[in-house]
Amino acid sequence: MYKVFIVDDEPFIIEGLYEIVDWSSFGMEIVNHAGNGQAALNAISTQPVDILITDISMPLMNGLDLIREARRVQPDLKVIILSGFNEFEYLKEAMQLGIENYLLKPINVEELESTLRNTASKLDQVPAKTSYDAYGIQILKDNILHRWLTGQIATAEFEERSLFMNLTLDGPCYGIAILRTKGDEPGIFQQVQCLLEDKPYVSTFHDLDGDIVMIANVDDQQTDRQLFMDCVAGLSGQISEAHPSAYIGVGSMAKGIHQAPASYREAKRALQYVMIYPDLKVIDHAILETGSSAGSRFSIDWKEYAKLMLSRNIEQLAERIRIDFEQYRDGMTPVELMNTALELVIRFKMELESIKHTDESVIYQKGLRRVLDSSTFAELVQALQQVGTETIESLLQDLKNPIVNQVLQHIDKHYADELSLKLLGAHYHLHPVYLGQLFHKETGETFAEYINKYRIERAKEQLRSSNLKVHEIARNVGYWETGYFYKQFRKYVGISPTDFKVIG
């Protein structure tokens, strides 16, 4: 058994690592853990360890210093780093020290298990004295490009990181295509890279969903987009026989570095339509807009739907669906009405999977079939309401205590007000310590973490859609101290609210 040592100053991370991995299946066992680097070094100095899993930012001794000192004691120690988005400078130094992988929090279990398999394989062989190799460079590249396309890195920082990684993205226009397969398809990333070798304008990387992302960096929006579409279609044809579950979603061609994330979101959304167009191996985002002019007359306020989902309010969500569709039914053709209903089902799927980080396709395959089989307006609305109900029920499966459900609804309505376990404990006649333990057990997060995340999400909405000043938005979402708002925003988003507003 290979011996694993875990170091993190957040106890729930350590507890989670014990639980989420079947360590024995990898030929490993956790032999110890510590809450800071100094305590870890003291322990490692007296016991054999094969694999060190460590956070970077910790009190007393940070992860980088721990790696250096631990390697003096045990030179062949394999290291896996846990970190947040905003620690790139640390990461560069860590790569120089030699690591197996850099895992972002919250931890992607599949990525962790893949890293453990690779690490075990290396330990089974003669230790290779490599550091900062091609594998490490690809990890770094994946991190930079993922942050850029998800709006979590400022332009100046991205340009600096790109220069460091020798990434050439000089053209004014960007188009994104995303290839997704069902399950693990060994070797497909290398195959895609090989097939695109003669396309120097296309860069590839893995995002955190495990998808293969292709970035076209070109000069002309219209002419070069067709060139990119031909390239993607050709790629699909070449890999479809060996990988029949591979589908590609394509976003629009965006002008300017700030608009590239929009193309990425469109490509992700296009992939959701595999359920509707299973015979299309390449789904162009543009086809989702054709044949329907409903967007100009029926614009679903998705933010409101998402809020009702988060508050787990089945009745209000069903009522919202009924009111919206009845309001616009007379001004829309049946085709437009159906397209809007299909769009809503896809939105529900994307939102639920972003919350639970699991594939919930079964719910929505049935939902789409019910929508498509609807022969009357009433049946259509009922089918959508059923999808909404099943979406919230999926969220409630992990939320068995009714008091926690009431607390979540209270937060949804009063997130801008003063909120504390003491106040809510008095309201629900529970000791605040007990309520805090109950909340953490049912949601997987501490009360403070949940509140901050929820407020930051509402702040991001206002930063995107309003011209309010940052301090005004901070107050709108419940932060009266602007400095604290900046600190929390950086913690959960990775950049400042000012930079986020610029990126949009």
Secondary structure as UniProt FT lines:
FT   STRAND          2..7
FT   HELIX           11..20
FT   HELIX           23..26
FT   STRAND          28..34
FT   HELIX           37..44
FT   TURN            45..46
FT   STRAND          51..55
FT   HELIX           63..73
FT   TURN            75..76
FT   STRAND          78..83
FT   TURN            85..86
FT   HELIX           88..97
FT   STRAND          101..104
FT   HELIX           109..124
FT   HELIX           134..149
FT   TURN            150..151
FT   HELIX           155..165
FT   STRAND          173..180
FT   TURN            186..187
FT   HELIX           188..195
FT   TURN            196..198
FT   TURN            200..201
FT   STRAND          202..206
FT   TURN            208..209
FT   STRAND          212..218
FT   HELIX           221..239
FT   TURN            240..242
FT   TURN            244..245
FT   STRAND          247..255
FT   TURN            257..259
FT   HELIX           260..272
FT   HELIX           273..275
FT   TURN            278..279
FT   STRAND          282..284
FT   HELIX           285..288
FT   TURN            289..291
FT   HELIX           294..296
FT   HELIX           302..310
FT   TURN            311..312
FT   HELIX           314..328
FT   HELIX           329..331
FT   HELIX           334..356
FT   HELIX           361..372
FT   HELIX           377..396
FT   TURN            397..398
FT   HELIX           402..414
FT   TURN            415..416
FT   HELIX           421..427
FT   TURN            428..429
FT   HELIX           432..443
FT   HELIX           447..465
FT   HELIX           470..476
FT   TURN            477..478
FT   HELIX           482..493
FT   HELIX           497..503
//
